Structures are given as C-alpha cells and as structure tokens.
Amino acid sequence: MRAVLLIRRRVVLAPDAFVDMAVWRVPQPVPSSAHDFKYRLAYIVAGTCVLRYDNERHKGDHRHAGTVEAPYAFSTPDQLMADFYADIVRWNDENGRS
C-alpha cells in the first residue's frame, strides 16, 4: 500500500495569514511515531511560520511555536486539527490578532 493523501488544503484566514495542511495515511508508522499518519500543519503570518505541527522522520510527533519545539501527543487526526486550530486562536489572541 502506498501513502494515501487524506487532506491537502490551504485556507486564507487574513490578507497576510493562511493555514497550509497536509495529512496522509501511510502503510507503516513514520519512524518515531506510533500511528499510521504523516502530517504537516502550518500557520503562516506575514511570511513567517508561527505554528507548525508535524511528525518528521526520527523526530516523532511534535509542534513548533515560533522557535520553540515541543513533543505533541498525537491521538487522532480530528484531535490534531482541533489542537492546531486552538493554538491558532491562542496565538492570534496573544499577538493582538482577532
């Protein structure tokens, strides 16, 4: 089985901000992840990636907030999206964007 693209979407949230998302179902877990999904979710503001969730090979599930990288506890694709969007709302609130 090959990787199957489940989501590939770019959503403009403001004139200077957008979300870029890609999620695949993979035949076997990405090294250092325990599930069969590969994902990359990014929030870009004024040309800078301010939030990103991904599971790079050998790094496992993690999130970036600015320059800070921290582990992320992946459970389901739906929860991944909910957590990502909650972080976008939080980031916008903390940075004076509404």
C-alpha positions as CSV (number, residue, x, y, z in Angstrom):
1,M,0.0,0.0,0.0
2,R,1.2,3.5,-0.8
3,A,0.6,6.6,1.2
4,V,-2.9,8.0,0.7
5,L,-3.4,11.7,0.8
6,L,-6.4,12.5,3.1
7,I,-6.2,16.3,3.3
8,R,-4.3,18.9,1.3
9,R,-5.7,22.3,1.8
10,R,-4.6,25.9,2.1
11,V,-7.0,28.3,3.9
12,V,-6.6,32.0,3.9
13,L,-7.5,33.4,7.3
14,A,-6.5,37.1,6.7
15,P,-4.8,39.1,4.0
16,D,-1.4,38.2,5.5
17,A,-2.2,34.8,7.1
18,F,-3.0,31.3,5.9
19,V,-3.0,27.7,7.1
20,D,-1.4,25.0,5.0
21,M,-2.3,21.4,5.8
22,A,-1.4,18.0,4.5
23,V,-2.3,14.6,6.1
24,W,-1.5,11.2,4.7
25,R,-2.4,7.7,5.8
26,V,0.9,5.7,5.5
27,P,1.3,1.9,5.2
28,Q,3.5,1.9,8.3
29,P,4.3,4.5,11.0
30,V,6.8,7.2,10.4
31,P,9.9,6.3,12.4
32,S,9.4,7.6,16.0
33,S,5.6,7.8,15.6
34,A,3.2,5.0,16.7
35,H,0.3,5.7,14.3
36,D,-0.2,5.4,10.5
37,F,-0.5,9.1,9.7
38,K,2.1,11.5,8.3
39,Y,1.1,15.2,8.7
40,R,2.3,18.8,8.3
41,L,0.1,21.7,9.5
42,A,1.5,25.2,9.4
43,Y,0.1,28.7,10.3
44,I,1.9,31.4,8.3
45,V,1.6,35.1,9.2
46,A,3.3,37.8,7.2
47,G,5.5,35.2,5.5
48,T,6.7,33.6,8.8
49,C,5.7,30.2,10.0
50,V,4.5,30.9,13.6
51,L,2.9,27.5,14.4
52,R,3.6,24.1,12.9
53,Y,2.6,20.5,13.8
54,D,4.4,17.7,12.1
55,N,6.0,14.2,12.6
56,E,9.3,14.3,10.8
57,R,11.2,11.0,10.4
58,H,13.1,10.1,13.6
59,K,11.7,13.2,15.4
60,G,8.2,11.8,16.1
61,D,5.1,13.9,16.7
62,H,5.9,17.5,17.7
63,R,4.9,21.1,17.4
64,H,6.7,24.3,16.8
65,A,5.6,27.6,18.3
66,G,7.9,30.2,16.9
67,T,11.4,28.8,17.6
68,V,10.3,26.5,20.4
69,E,9.8,22.9,19.6
70,A,7.9,20.5,21.9
71,P,6.6,17.0,21.8
72,Y,3.0,16.6,20.7
73,A,0.8,13.7,22.0
74,F,-1.0,12.6,18.8
75,S,-4.2,10.7,19.3
76,T,-6.4,11.1,16.2
77,P,-6.5,13.2,13.1
78,D,-9.6,15.0,14.3
79,Q,-7.9,15.9,17.6
80,L,-4.8,17.0,15.8
81,M,-6.9,19.5,13.8
82,A,-8.7,20.7,17.0
83,D,-5.4,21.2,18.8
84,F,-3.9,23.0,15.9
85,Y,-6.9,25.4,15.5
86,A,-7.0,26.0,19.2
87,D,-3.3,27.0,19.0
88,I,-4.1,29.4,16.1
89,V,-6.8,31.1,18.2
90,R,-4.4,31.3,21.2
91,W,-1.6,32.7,19.1
92,N,-3.9,35.3,17.5
93,D,-5.2,36.3,20.9
94,E,-1.7,36.6,22.4
95,N,-0.4,38.6,19.4
96,G,-3.3,41.1,19.1
97,R,-4.9,39.5,16.0
98,S,-8.6,38.8,16.1
